[in-house]
Amino acid sequence: MLAIRGISKSYGGTRSREVLRSVSLDVQRGEYVAIVGESGVGKSTLLNLIAGLDPPDTGSIVLEGTDLLALDDAARTLLRRASIGFVFQAFHLLPHLTVAQNVALPLALNGVEAAQARTRLAEMLAAVGLAAAADAYPRELSGGEMQRVAIARALVHRPLLLLADEPTGNLDADTAKQVLALLRKQVKHQSGAGILVTHSALAAASTDRVLTLTADGLRPAVSA
């Protein structure tokens, strides 16, 4: 479903710093993959490249037969909006919108018909255990609740690919376990695929396959 070939990325102009070098990855439909590695090795950068938020210097990224790098900015935005869900560590909820409005935003952006949008919203709020908090604002929620809102927002439009950047980094152990179980269940239920970037051994263990990102690229993680 996702094929990445030889992507590299540097920042800094004339005094550039290479962040990623010749990274390749295949992810199949239904697969949930964790990427681990030391801080600063480029894990979040890799997710941003896969999402089309930033172009690589070299290589290719193909999602369901579409080469992201062959698209212009507008087309890439439309593909990302329709086909990719992104869970950010910092939540990025809109404070002036309710829980329901935050979760429903991708449906509105994708032009989903009103009756269908209401059904999907209700199903997703129930799935993350927040149906009773639909009219609450982010400031009224706990960290775990905000993360569940972020997950619901990333999944409500049924994306082909879920990208999650340290989704349990701000959570206590019990809430982290709940969030990890929810992420895995939803990726599998929606028949898409997921990539989880994490420092957490617990989070990595919730996936089907664990890869380590180093300066030399991706390789299978070595079990302890």
C-alpha positions in Angstrom: 0.0 0.0 0.0 2.9 2.4 0.8 6.2 2.1 -1.0 9.1 4.4 0.0 12.3 4.3 -2.0 15.6 5.9 -1.1 14.3 9.1 0.5 16.8 11.5 1.9 16.4 14.9 3.6 18.7 17.7 4.7 18.1 21.1 6.3 20.2 24.2 6.7 21.2 25.5 3.3 24.9 25.9 2.7 25.7 24.4 6.1 23.2 21.6 5.7 22.5 18.8 8.1 21.5 15.5 6.8 18.5 14.1 8.7 17.6 11.1 6.6 19.7 9.1 4.2 18.3 6.7 1.6 15.4 5.4 3.7 13.2 2.7 2.1 10.0 1.1 3.5 7.1 -1.0 2.4 3.9 -1.2 4.4 1.0 -3.5 3.4 -2.7 -2.9 3.8 -3.7 -4.0 7.3 -0.2 -3.7 8.7 0.7 -1.6 11.8 4.4 -0.7 12.0 6.4 1.0 14.7 9.5 3.1 14.1 11.9 3.6 17.0 15.3 5.2 17.3 17.3 7.8 19.2 16.1 11.4 19.6 17.1 13.5 16.6 17.5 10.6 14.2 14.6 11.8 12.0 11.6 9.8 13.0 9.2 12.8 13.0 10.8 14.1 9.8 10.1 10.8 8.2 6.4 11.0 9.1 6.2 14.5 7.7 7.7 13.4 4.4 5.3 10.4 4.2 2.3 12.8 4.9 3.5 15.1 2.1 4.0 18.0 4.6 7.6 18.4 3.4 9.3 17.1 0.2 12.3 14.8 0.4 15.5 15.8 -1.4 15.7 12.4 -3.2 13.6 9.3 -3.5 9.9 8.5 -4.0 6.8 8.0 -1.9 4.0 6.1 -3.4 0.6 5.6 -1.7 -1.8 3.2 -3.3 -0.2 3.8 -6.7 0.0 7.6 -6.4 3.4 9.2 -6.4 3.2 12.0 -3.9 6.2 13.8 -5.4 4.5 13.9 -8.8 1.7 16.0 -7.3 1.6 19.8 -7.0 0.9 21.3 -3.5 -2.8 21.6 -4.0 -3.2 17.9 -5.2 -0.9 16.7 -2.3 -3.1 18.6 0.2 -6.2 17.0 -1.2 -4.7 13.5 -1.1 -3.5 14.1 2.5 -6.9 15.3 3.5 -8.7 12.3 2.1 -6.2 9.5 2.6 -4.0 10.2 5.6 -4.8 10.6 9.3 -2.1 12.2 11.5 -2.0 11.9 15.3 0.3 14.6 16.8 2.0 14.3 20.2 0.8 17.8 21.0 -2.8 17.1 20.1 -3.3 20.3 17.9 -7.0 20.6 18.8 -8.7 23.8 17.9 -9.6 25.4 21.3 -12.6 27.3 20.1 -14.3 24.1 18.8 -16.1 21.4 20.8 -15.0 17.8 20.9 -17.6 16.9 18.2 -16.6 19.9 16.0 -12.9 19.0 16.3 -13.5 15.4 15.3 -15.9 16.3 12.5 -13.5 18.7 10.9 -12.0 16.2 8.4 -15.5 15.2 7.3 -16.4 18.8 6.5 -13.1 19.3 4.7 -13.7 16.2 2.6 -17.3 17.2 1.8 -19.0 14.1 3.4 -22.8 14.4 3.2 -24.4 15.6 6.4 -26.3 12.5 7.4 -23.3 10.3 6.8 -21.1 12.7 8.7 -23.3 12.6 11.7 -23.3 8.8 11.7 -19.5 8.6 11.4 -19.0 11.2 14.1 -21.3 9.3 16.5 -19.6 6.0 15.8 -16.1 7.5 16.3 -17.0 9.3 19.5 -18.4 6.1 20.9 -15.3 4.2 19.8 -13.0 6.5 21.7 -15.3 6.6 24.7 -16.2 10.3 24.4 -19.8 10.4 23.3 -20.7 12.1 26.6 -18.1 14.8 26.1 -19.2 15.8 22.6 -20.1 19.3 23.6 -17.0 19.9 25.8 -14.1 22.1 24.8 -10.5 21.0 24.8 -9.7 23.1 27.9 -12.2 21.0 29.9 -10.5 17.7 29.0 -7.7 15.6 30.5 -4.6 14.9 28.5 -5.8 11.3 27.8 -9.2 12.6 26.7 -7.5 15.2 24.4 -5.4 12.4 22.9 -8.5 10.3 22.2 -10.1 13.3 20.5 -7.0 13.6 18.3 -7.2 9.9 17.4 -10.9 10.2 16.6 -10.2 13.2 14.4 -7.4 11.3 12.6 -9.6 8.3 11.9 -13.1 9.6 11.4 -12.7 10.0 7.6 -11.4 6.4 7.3 -7.9 7.2 5.9 -5.9 4.7 4.1 -2.9 5.5 6.3 -2.7 6.5 9.9 0.5 8.3 11.1 1.0 8.7 14.8 3.9 10.7 16.3 4.6 9.8 19.9 0.8 9.5 20.7 1.5 8.4 24.3 4.3 10.8 25.1 2.1 13.0 27.3 0.0 10.2 29.0 0.2 8.2 32.2 0.8 4.5 32.0 -2.8 3.4 32.3 -4.1 6.0 29.8 -1.3 5.1 27.4 -2.4 1.4 27.4 -5.9 2.5 26.6 -4.8 4.7 23.7 -2.5 2.1 22.3 -5.3 -0.5 22.3 -7.6 2.0 20.6 -5.1 2.9 17.9 -4.4 -0.8 17.0 -8.1 -1.6 17.1 -9.1 1.2 14.8 -6.2 0.6 12.3 -7.3 -3.0 12.0 -11.0 -2.2 12.0 -10.7 0.3 9.2 -8.6 -2.0 7.0 -6.0 0.6 6.4 -2.4 0.7 7.7 -0.6 2.5 10.4 2.9 3.8 11.2 3.7 4.7 14.8 6.8 6.7 15.8 7.7 6.2 19.4 10.4 5.9 22.1 8.1 3.7 24.2 8.8 -0.1 24.2 5.2 -0.6 25.3 3.9 1.4 22.3 6.2 -0.5 19.9 5.0 -3.8 21.3 1.4 -3.0 20.3 2.3 -3.1 16.6 2.9 -5.9 14.1 6.4 -5.0 13.2 9.1 -2.8 14.8 11.8 -1.0 12.8 14.8 1.0 14.1 15.7 4.2 12.3 19.4 5.0 12.3 21.7 7.3 10.3 22.0 4.4 7.8 18.3 3.9 7.3 15.6 1.5 8.6 16.3 -2.0 9.8 14.4 -4.6 11.9 14.6 -3.9 15.6 16.6 -6.4 17.7 14.6 -8.0 20.5 16.0 -7.6 24.0 
